[in-house]
Amino acid sequence: MGHAGMAAAAVRYLRSAGAPTVAGPVEALPRPDLRAVREDERAPVDPARFRHVLGHFATGVTVVTAPAPDAETEDPAGPAGPAGFACQSFASLSLDPPLVCFMVGRTSTTWPRIARAGVFCVNVLGAHQGDLCRGFAVSGTDKFAGVAYDAAPVSGSPRLAGAAAWVDCTVHAVHTGGDHLIVVGRVDALGASGDAEDGEDVPPLLFHRGRFLA
């Protein structure tokens, strides 16, 4: 299956999982092959060297969340609570229409839960939330245990307390990008820590060369 085929499969998977834009039922497809390029297409770049060099690009840090599944989208074998994972690869994409994007590994166990929900909230973490980020970067645990949050206004996804900003979205498109998926979200609502009349802007959490910046 080539790039175009995998992209189409990813979008069809979203539709079969009950995304809001679906007009009718679509047959569920098997999970696409995780290999996005052939061995003879790979560039001669050492993965460790790649990570080292790209680590010089400082980024913000987010937690992408999705609401707990309802009766129609719940996987009987999966977790019952909300979903979330720590994500550095988030960016604004378009002003008209308002679009954002994030990248997620094709082997992620959280992504299928977000895909089934068809919606998500990007929580831009504040400088004081390094420990919270570490908690959401670990698999196989209850990431929301002891975490304060409320429901984002449109999607109902967890909106984490103390975050610098939040962006509430509907999944708009999914594209393949090597060993990752590029998820595009249409913005339905958003806000920042300093929006309230008595609110103060929260400085962002920054990540650079493998560590958080003080």
Secondary structure, DSSP 4 states (H G I P E B T S, - for coil): --HHHHHHHHHHHHHHTT-TT-SS-----PPPPS--S-GGG--S--HHHHHHHHTTS-EE-EEEEEPPP-TTT--TTS-SS-EEEEES-EEEEETTTTEEEEEEETT-SSHHHHHHHTEEEEEE-BTT-HHHHHHHT-SSS-TTTT--EEE-TTT--EEETT-SEEEEEEEEEEEEETTEEEEEEEEEEEEETT-STT--PPPBPEEETTEE--
